[in-house]
Amino acid sequence: MLRYYRATTWRINFLMMLSMMPIDLVRNISEVTRRISAAEIAAGREQSSVSLLAVSKTKPPELIRLAHAHGQTAFGENYAQEMVEKAQLLADLPLEWHFIGPIQSNKTAGIATYCDWVHSVDRLKIARRLSEQRPANKNPLNVLIQVNVSREPSKSGVLPEALPDLARRVRALPGISLRGLMAIPAPMGTNENPRQPFKALRELKESLALTTPGFDILSMGMSADLEEAIAEGANIVRIGTDIFGARYN
Ligand SMILES: *Cc1c(COP(=O)(O)O)cnc(C)c1O
């Protein structure tokens, strides 16, 4: 029932498009692009060193088509069935699909087939299935390991101390190219330094990069904290709300 609901949510959301005018989407994309650019300058980083992943979960394919018409090519989804349906419907466009949600083992085939990137690998079993199911005529799947940097109980992501061993095993899989790390930090208390979890992820990445060729991607930063993430070295920021508006489900 839940799965059916999820799979059909974006169709229902077609009605929501009426509340988001194309002009808002275009304005939102340029505003987020401006924020990214300002954060790159503030951090003394090269222009265009950060790429924008537009998180289109729960949003209708028509909005993705519109965002693409305004220069956006990379889209992030967190429900496998929804991603597969959208990828099939939008197959006429040269889009790059990123999977960013929790992965059930019975959903790996669609992800391995349609995605270019997966940000949310945190178990060897899932990585093995993605590697086996990656079609032979495609490049190895770009994979990031999700780390539970805030050590939240029962949250997705491998704990930092288990990361080196998982990375070593994932790196050896033929259908996968291990490219870096992803995190979703816990909400911050008012006295905490908002950059701390991003700094922690950067340090983990730097240490693993010493032994892993091509391990250069840090996927961190969302609508509310992309500046802090870029200051700590993010090179993919995942933005939903500030591009497509609020989600109501
Ligand atoms: C939904 C989601 C985002 C986008 O969050 P916003 O706050 O809407 O920008 C980023 N990353 C992941 C993993 C998500 O599930």
The ligand as an SDF file (V2000), in Angstrom:
LIG
                    3D

 15 15  0  0  0  0  0  0  0  0999 V2000
   15.2600   15.4360    0.1900 C   0  0  0  0  0  0  0  0  0  0  0  0
   16.7200   15.2960    0.2300 C   0  0  0  0  0  0  0  0  0  0  0  0
   17.5520   16.3960   -0.0370 C   0  0  0  0  0  0  0  0  0  0  0  0
   17.0410   17.7900   -0.3470 C   0  0  0  0  0  0  0  0  0  0  0  0
   16.6900   18.4500    0.8230 O   0  0  0  0  0  0  0  0  0  0  0  0
   16.1490   19.9720    0.8090 P   0  0  0  0  0  0  0  0  0  0  0  0
   16.2870   20.3790    2.2280 O   0  0  0  0  0  0  0  0  0  0  0  0
   14.7500   19.9280    0.3260 O   0  0  0  0  0  0  0  0  0  0  0  0
   17.0340   20.7610   -0.0900 O   0  0  0  0  0  0  0  0  0  0  0  0
   18.9270   16.1820   -0.0110 C   0  0  0  0  0  0  0  0  0  0  0  0
   19.4570   14.9660    0.2620 N   0  0  0  0  0  0  0  0  0  0  0  0
   18.6850   13.8820    0.5250 C   0  0  0  0  0  0  0  0  0  0  0  0
   19.3370   12.5720    0.8090 C   0  0  0  0  0  0  0  0  0  0  0  0
   17.3040   14.0220    0.5160 C   0  0  0  0  0  0  0  0  0  0  0  0
   16.5350   12.9320    0.7840 O   0  0  0  0  0  0  0  0  0  0  0  0
  1  2  1  0
  2  3  1  0
  2 14  2  0
  3  4  1  0
  3 10  2  0
  4  5  1  0
  5  6  1  0
  6  7  2  0
  6  8  1  0
  6  9  1  0
 10 11  1  0
 11 12  2  0
 12 13  1  0
 12 14  1  0
 14 15  1  0
M  END
$$$$
